[in-house]
Amino acid sequence: MAVLEAGVFGYEKADRKMNAIEVKNVTKVYPAIKGYKELLLHPFQRKGTTALRGVDLEVRPGQCFCLMGPNGAGKTTLIKILSTLVLPDEGKAFIKGHDLEKETDEVKKHIGFALAEERSFYWRLTGLQNLDFFAALNNIPLSKRRKKIQEVIDLVGLEKAAGRRFNTYSTGMRQMMAIARALLTDPDILFVDEPTRSLDPVAAQNIRTFLRKEMVENHGKTVFWATHDLSEAAEFAHTIAIIAEGQIKAEGSVRSLTGQGSFPLKEVYEKAVKEPAPESKAFGN
């Protein structure tokens, strides 16, 4: 399947500021661990697992952009690259026109990454204490810290739970706390990786509505949302990109991808993820 509504990347950096996010030919390979025999026989050959293969993307400001794909498709790797946690092996990425590798400090001013993994919070601290700690890490002045923490707590609706220990929180509350932490620096772009995974239907719907209505429509933020839930993407995304085997296989609005509703999104998705990727090469060859 040919990529639909693919971006064009032939313009100057000044024009890149029109995009919240621009990704150009990004490739990422995770090197494989060699055994003794392989080290002796092929000491200079570098093999690995290709997570991303020449990914191109454009995301406009104020959009809810959903990146869809099966497990292992490359969604998390792309989010980690765009969040400056991992460097690409090839290609370029820009956040609001700023080069992700050359202008990392400037990029970090515009992004927030909502990671709800339990290990990323301190279980014995309360929600407020966790946020105070992360606000300090983000160099938010003490004079402004209390007000900012209260703002994000109110925004995500955790006022009543803020004084409780984090280990008493439900999965949905932990996800909202992760979003609150990401919002401490008031980022223009919010990255969320499968935020409704393992949640009950009510909690999942609350988070979906919060991201689309509150973040995008009410606050004008750009949300880059990784998911493998078709109905979630169909209902809440302005634009969808389907990734499989590290490649973008299709991209566009729900209406354009489905031929103005002529066929179901599930059919488009299944056809895209089944399209074979090119044969992998040894890393570094």
N, C-alpha and C positions, 0 to 999 in steps of 0.2 A: 504494500500500500504506500503510495506516495504521501509525503508529508503535506498536510493541508494548511493553507494560510501561513506558510513558513515565513519567518522574518527575513528582512534584507539588511545586511550589515555593511554596506559599502559607504557609509557616510562618516563625517568627521566627528571628533569627540564632542564638539559643541552641540551637535544634534542628538547625541546620546543622552543628554539631559532630559529629552522628551520621554525617555523610558525610565521606569523605576529600576528595572533589571534588564540587562542584556548579556546574553551568553553566546560566545562565538567559538565553535569548534573545540569545546572542552572535552578532554579525555583524561580519564583517571584509571591507573592500573595499580592494584595492590600486589606487591611482589610476593611470590610463594616462598615458603621456607624450604631450603634444600637439605637433602640428606647427605651424609658423608660421601657416598659413591658419586652422587651427582656433582658435588663440589669438586671432586677429584677429576672427573671426566669432562665436565663443562664449567670450569671456574668462572668464566666471563659471560656466560649466557644468563640472561635475566628473564625468567618466566614469571607470570603472575596471572591474577584474575582481573579481567577488564570490567570495571564497574560502569564506566561511561565511555562512549565511543563517538567523538565528534558532535557533541550536543550543541544545537543552536536554539536559542529562545529569545523572545522579547516579551516583557510584561509592562503594560502601561500603568501609570500612576492611578491610584484609586480603584484598582480592580481586585476582585476576588479570583485568583488564578489557582486552579486545581491541577496538580500533577498526579496523574493516575497511572497505576501499573501494578503488576503482581509483586509478591515478595521477592526481593533480590533483583529488582529491575533497575535499581540505581537511584531511586527517589531520595533516600537518606543521604547518600554520597553527594548528590547535587546540592541538597540543602546545606550540608556541612561545608561544602566549598563556598557557597554563597554567603554563609555565616562566618567565613574566615577561619573555620576550625581545621580545614584540610586544604592543601594546595593542589591545583590541577597539575598533571604532568605535561599537558599541552593545551593550547587555546587560551582565550581571554574571557574575563567576566567583568562587568561594570555594574556598579550600584549608583544610580542617579548620576551617571557620567564619570564616576570615579573608578579608576583601575583598582581591582580588588587586591592585586599583589603589590602594586607600587604605591597605593594610597590607602593602605589598610586602616590607619587611624581615622581618616576621614570617612571611610566606609562604615566603620563601627559606630559612628555618630548617627547613622541613618537606619540601622537594623536592630531587630530584637528577635531572639530565638527562644521559643517556648518549648523547653524540654522538660517533660514531666516524669522522667525516670526517678524512682525513689531515691537513688544514691546521690542525686543532684541537690537534695535538700537535707537539712539537719533534723532528724526525726525527733529529737528531744527538745528542740526549740519550738516556740509557738510560730504561727504564721507571721505575726508582726515581727518577731525576733529574726526569723529567716529573711524577711524583706529588708529589715534594717541592716543586716549583715551584707546582703547583696547590693544595697544602695551605697554602703560604704565602699565596697569593691569597685563600684562604678563612679567613685569620686563625687557623689552628690553631697554638697556641703551640709553639715549638721544643721544649719539654720533652716534649710529647705527640706530636710529629709522627712521629718514627721508629717508635714503637709503632703508631700508627694506620696508617701506610703499610704496615707489615708485616702488619697484620691484614687489610687489603683485598687485598693481594697473595696472601696465603694463601687467602683466601676465594674468589678467582676462579681459583686454581690456576696462577698464573704465577710461582711461586717460582724455578724454574730459568731463566726468561727475564728476570727483573727486572733483571739487570745488563747485558743486551744493549741495543744501540741500537734505538730504536723503528723505524727504517727496515728492520730485519731481521725484523720481526714479520710473521706471516701475517695475512690479513684477519680470521680468527677471533680471533687473539690481540689484534689492535687493538681489536676489539669488546669483548673482555673487559677490556682496559685502560681503555676508555671507561666501562665499568660500574664498575671499581675507582675511577676518578676521581670518578664520581658518588656513590660510597659513602663518600668521605672525611669528609663531614659527617654521616654516619649519618642520612640522610633517612628520613622515614616513607613517602614516596611517590616512586617511581622511574618516570621517563618514558623510554621507549625507542621509537625510531622505526625500524621495519623492521630489527631487530637481526640477522636471519638472512639478509638480502639478500646475494647473491653469495657465500654460504658453501657449502662442500661439505656433503653430508648429515650427516657425523659431527659437524663443528664446529657446524652449525645445531642439531642435536639436543642437543648439550652446552649451548648457550646457552638453548634452550627449557627444558630440565630445570632448569638453574640458576635461571632466573627464577621458575618455578612452585614447584619443590621447596624450593630454598634460600632465596630471597627471601621468597616468600609463606608457604609452609607452615612453614618452620623459623624464620624471623625475623619473621614477622607483618607484613611490609611490604605496601603496596599497589603493584601494578605496572600502569601505564597503557601499553599495548603497541599500537602502530600496526603493522598488517600488511595485506597483500593475499593472504596464504596461507590458504586455507580450512581445510586440514587442520590447520595450526598453531593457528588459533583454536579449531577444534572440539575439539582434544585438550587444550589447556592453559587455556582461558579459563573463568572462572566465569560471566562475562557478556560478551556480544558486542553491539556497536553497529555498524550498517552505515551508512556515510556515502557520499553521492554528490551531486555538484553543490553541495556545501556544506551539505547538509541531512542530519539523521539520519532515515533511512528505516525502520529497524526496530531494536529493542533487546530483549534478553532473554537467558535461558540458551539453550543449544543445544536442549534438550528443548522449551522453550516455543516457540522460533522454528520448530522443525520439527514442531510438533503432536505432541509426545511420540514423535518418530521416524517419523511417518506419511509424511513426504516429506523429501528430502535437503536439506542446508543449501545446497548449490550452487543449487538451485531457488529457495530463499528469497533468496539473494544476487542472483541474476540478475534476479529480478523487482523487487527493491528498487532496484538501480542503474539499471534502465530507466525507473523512474517519473520523469516529467518534473518539473523544478523550475519554480517560477513565473518569469515573464518578468522579466529584470533591469531595474532602473531606473537612471537616471543618478545617480551618487553625489553626494549633497548636495542633490538635488531634493526 
